Amino acid sequence: MRAIIRAVKYIVIGTVFGIIMTKSEAVSWYRIQEMFRFQSFFMYGIIGSAVILGIILVAIIKEYRLKDFYGRPIHLSEKDNAGKNI
């Protein structure tokens, strides 16, 4: 029963995300074409806000040691920069 509830959660989250992307016209080929032709800032704004939101959420996950849907702690490993000094 728990697996079904989790599956429904993922389906609902995915559906809401799809509706948001469609309503914001982020899936429109015309908007994507405008972005690559540097004719509109619209898509860069969406991408930029996603990056900023990602930074904030990673900081929250690290600060409060949040857990995933299965109750396991989320482990974010540090990036290995050994030998990459340029």
N, C-alpha and C positions, 0 to 999 in steps of 0.2 A: 504494500500500500504506500509506503514511504517513497518508493521509486516512482510511482505514478504521480505523486504530489510534486516531486522534484522535476519530473518531466513536464508537468503542466506549468510549473514556474518558468522553466526555460522557454517553453512555447510562448507563454504570455510576454516575457521579456523580449524575445525575438520579434514577436508581432508588433509590440509597441515601438521597438527600435526601427523596424521596417516602415511603420506608419510615419514616424518622425522624419526619417530620411526621405521618404516620398513627399511629404508635405513641405519640407524645407528645400525641395528640388535638388538635393545633393545627388540623386540618381539620374538626373536629367543629362542626356548626352550634350545638349546645348550648353548647359552650365559648365560641363567638363571641358568642352571645346573652347569656351570663353576663357577658362583658366589657362589652358595651354597657349592661347594666343595673347595672353596678358591683357585682355580686354575688360576683365572684371575682377574685383577683389573678393567676390562672394565666396568662392570655394576656398580661397586662402584663409578667409575668416573662419570658415568651418574647420579647416585643418588646424589652424592656429589655436582655436578654442579647444579642440580635442587634445592637443599637446599640453596646453595649460591645465586642463582638467585632469589629464593623466599624471602630470607632475604633482598636483595637489592630492590626488587619490593615493599615489605611492607614498607620499609623506604621511598621510593619515594611516595607511596600512602599517607603516613602520612605527609610527608613534604609539598607536593603540594596540599593536600586535593582533590584528584582526584575524579571524579564521575563515576558511572557505565554507562552502555549503555542507560539506561532510564533517565539519567540526575540527578539521586539522589546521594547525597554524600555517599561515602563508609565509614561506621562506623566500626572500629576495636575495639572491647571491650577488656579491660585489663583482664588478667587471674586472677581468684580469687584463691589466695594462702592461704586463711584463714584456720588455723588449720592443715596445712600441713608441719609444721616445724619438720624436722627429724634430 
